[in-house]
Amino acid sequence: MKLRVLVVDDDIEIGVLLSDYLKKYDIACSSVTDGAAMFEELAQHEFDLLLLDVMLPGEDGLSLLARLRQHKNHQKIPVLMVSARGEFDDKIAGLDIGADDYVTKPFDARELVARIHTVLRRSQTDMSNAIAMEEKDEIFFGSLRLSRRNCELTTATNTLVPLSNAEFRLLMAFIQHPETVLSRDQLIDFARGKSANVFDRSIDLLVSRLRQKLDDDSRQPSLLKTIRGEGYMFTPGMQKR
């Protein structure tokens, strides 16, 4: 079956060009120009991936992504963010909200196809892993409970703390490698994969945000420890139930 991609870009010409190009790689492409049309298309058709431009008229791509990740029916669809802006903070914002990858205009069309396939492979792997782990959904460490199925933490006071896709993948990498020093390169691999446009500093920011959600004191962390010059280590009193 052909892959189906929905392009959300206010430049109609770009939508047409992408559609013509992706057809060569057996990818069916639909195109819309704003958020309202995007949600209408998602309600009527199934897509394998969303190619979402940041700069849109009215509600921008980052805001649309945030709404998408809160929508029960669409929160798991893989999203590749596209923007003419190359600022680092924009990329971090998109990845933190839940984008699966980020490509900056102008881009080589062949690179775009490669990124689409990489995101889809990673998404399918994540889904397969999630299905395999359904019977052992919850992990307890300290006073926290992690639900792998819902990608959220529950505190000792039963407060739900949602995690972005990137935060969840990073936390799972730490959980699967306790008491082990993980370098930034390893964490990039675990969190997003080599093809993603991720840098050392983005991992540092993700760890910082994860510490906040884990209520782990950044000055003297007890769960996510910084190993100077090497990376990070997860040191929980962890048990599975």
N, C-alpha and C positions, 0 to 999 in steps of 0.2 A: 504493500500500500504506500502511496505517496505521503510524504510528510506534509503537514499543513501548517503554514506560518501566517500569522496576522501581523502586518506592518502598520504601525501607528505613527504617521509622519504628516505634518501639515503641507509639505511640499509634494504635490500630486505627481510631479514629474519623477521624483525619487521613487515613489511607490510603483510607478509604471516600469521604470528601469530595473528595480529590484525584482519585480514580478517576472519580467522577461528573462533576467539573468538566472534566477533561481530555478526556473523551469528546466534549464539545461542540466540541472543536478537532481531532477525528479522531485522538486519541492514545489508544491502548489502554494501560491501566495495570494492572499487577499489584502486590500489596503484601505485604511480609513484615515481621516485627518484630524480627529479630535477624540476626547475621552468618552463623550456620549455615544458616538458611533462605535467606539471600541467595545463598550459594555453591551451594546445592542448586538454586535456580531458575536460576542462571547456567549450571549444568552441563546442565540439561534444556531450556532455551529460549534463544533469541537475543533480545537487547534492543538498542535503539538508544542508550539512555541510562540511567544509574543516578542516582536521586535519593536521596542518602545522608545521613541525619541524623547529626550528630556525637554527640549524647547518646543512647546505646543501653545496654540492660542487658548486663552482662558486657563483652565487647570493644567498645570505642567505635568511632565512625565513622572517626576518624583512623587507628587501628590497622588497621581493615578495609581502608581505602584503601591503606595501605602494603602489605598482603598482596596486595591485588588487583593493584597495579602490578608485583608480582614474579611474578604468575601468568601463565604463557605464553599461556594461552587467553583471558585476560580483561584483560590489561594495557593494551589500546588502547581499551577502552570509555569513552566520555565520561562524566565524573562531575560532577554538580552537587551540592555540599555544602549541607546545610540545617542551621541551628542556631538555637536561641533565644538563644544567646550572641552578642553583637556585638563581643567583644573583638578588637582588631586582631591580636594575636599568634595567636589561633585561626585567623583567616583566612589569615595568612601560613603557618602550619603546614600547613593543608590544601592551599593552592596550591603550596607547596614540595614536598609529598609527591607531588602529581600531579593534584590536582583541576583541573577546567577552568573552574570558576566557583564562586561562593559567594553564597548568599542567606540573609538573616537573618530569622527569624520575629519578629513577624508580617509576612507579605509579601502584597502584592496578587496575587491569582491570575492576573490578566492579565500582571503583570510576570514571574511564573514561566513562563508560556507563552512570552513573548518571550525570556526567557533560555534556555529549552530549545531554541528554534529557532536562537538565535544560537550556542549551543555546538555544535549539530549542524552548522550551516553551516561554522563554523570547523574542526570536526573533519574534515568532508568535504574542505575546502580543503587541510588539512594532509595528508590521505591522498593526494589527487590530486597534490600537490607532491612527496610522498615517492615515489610511483610514477614520476613524471616524472624524478626525479633518481636512480633506482635504478642506472642505468648509470654514473653518476659519484657513487658512494656515499661515497667517502672524501675528506676535505680534510686537508691537512697544513699545520701552521703551528708554527714553532719546533720543539720536540721532541715535539709532540703530534699525534695523529691522531684526527680526529673521524669516526665512522661515523654517517651520517644515518639509515641503516636501523635501527640498533640503539639510537640515541640514547645513545651512550657514547663517552668519550674513552679513548685508549690512550696511556700515557706512554712515555718513552724506555726505561723498564725493563719495558715490556709489561704494566704494571698497568692493569687496566680500571677506569675511573671512571664509574659510571652517572650520568646526568643526569635530573632530574625533567622533566616536560613543559614547565614554565615556564622552567627553566634552558635547555633545548634550544632553545625558540623564541627566547629572548633571545639566545643565542649565535649562532643562525642569522641573526638580524636584524643583529648586529654583522658577521658574516662577509660578508653580502650588501651591507654598506655600509662597507667598510674606509676608514680615513683620513677618515671623515666624522663630524662632531659630531652626535650624536643626542640630542634633548631627552628629558626624562622622559615628556612627553606622547606623543612618537613611539614611545618604547620600550613604553609601555602599549599603544599600538595594535598594534605588532608582536608583543608577547608574549601579549596576551590579547584585545584588542579593546575598543572603547569601552564596551560594556555591562557588562563585568566590574567587580566592586567592588574596584578597585585604586587605590592612592594613590602619591604620589611616594615615600614612605618604603619602600613594598614593593619598588619598583624598586631603590632603594638597597640594600636587604637582599639582593635577588636578585643584584645585581652583586657584592656582597661575597661571597656564597656561590660565585658563579661564579669569582671571583678565586681563592678557596681551591682549587677543583677544577682550575683552570688552573695552580696553583702560581705565581700572579702576586702579587708582594710588594705588599700593600695600602699600605705607606708610600711605595714608589716603583714603582708598577705600570708594566710595559713593554708589556702587551697591552691592558688596559682602563684607559685614562687618564681621570681626572676633569678636565673642563673647567669651571672654577669659574664658576658662574652660568649655564651653558649646558647641561651634560649630560655625556655620556661619548663617548669615541672609541676605536675598535678599531684598533690599530697593529701588525699582525703582519708578520712576514716570511713571507707565505703563498704556497703554491703548490698547485695541484690536480694529482692524479696519476690 
